[in-house]
Amino acid sequence: MTNHTNMKKLLFDEARKNWLEIGHHKKPGDLKLEVELYKKMLNIFQVGDFYYMVFNPPEGIIEYTSSSITPILGYEPSEFQLEMLMEIIHPDDLPYFLDFETTVTRFWKQLPPEKVMKYKSRYDYRLKKKNGEYMRILQQIVTIQSDEHGAVLRTFVVHTDISHIKHDHKMMLSFVGLEGEPSYIDVQPDANFSKSREVLTSREKEVLYLISQDYSSEAIGRCLNISPKTVGTHRKNIYRKTGTHTVTGLIKLALQNGWL
């Protein structure tokens, strides 16, 4: 296999470890599709154009996908499995997706068994449609089956198209409490995978922020107590590392990657 294929397999294996862990390595019973249950579950979500799935974490399989996935992403429900989901996540978002999944697993594991079904996880990322275009989806998940020990055996997953309302690429993770439980918004995720993709140093990010505020090199130097020559060196390094050549291109890329 190529290095690219090996890397994708490694990332998928890491995701499967999280899903096995959240399910305590157990197996759920047979799935019984209860239409009224799903209608009730959809009341929990604020939805626009959406499709939904039933996910089995212990076995790492999507057991059911609604037919509404076809007009949104272009795929048939029968072909939409986890391997495909991992394949169509935007490459820049995939490390953050894995970090979020690790954080979600840790959050659910620390909940007492009676509260496992009282929380909804929520975060967004980009998926590639069958026509090759990317769209941003909001992923929301609630547990619909667990055991007396708190093992998550099945989840209900809703993907909503939010491309028209969110135009930056900063991903945000939240846990929304149901039935009176407290919510945790914009949670700082574990950074096991995304930290390896950090492009800029902390000082370069400071310089980048001031560049975005239209500060001159002299003004940046005064703010950071460094010489204009040092600022110039940081500017050159920032452009080199990001592959950009103009301030406009740099700021656009910075917004897309959450550096600002």
PyMOL commands that set and color helices and strands:
alter all, ss='L'
color gray80, all
select helices_A, chain A and resi 3-22+35-42+69-73+77-79+82-88+94-110+113-118+194-197+202-212+217-224+228-242+247-256
alter helices_A, ss='H'
color red, helices_A
select strands_A, chain A and resi 50-56+61-65+119-128+134-146+152-161+173-177+184-187
alter strands_A, ss='S'
color yellow, strands_A
deselect
rebuild
show_as cartoon
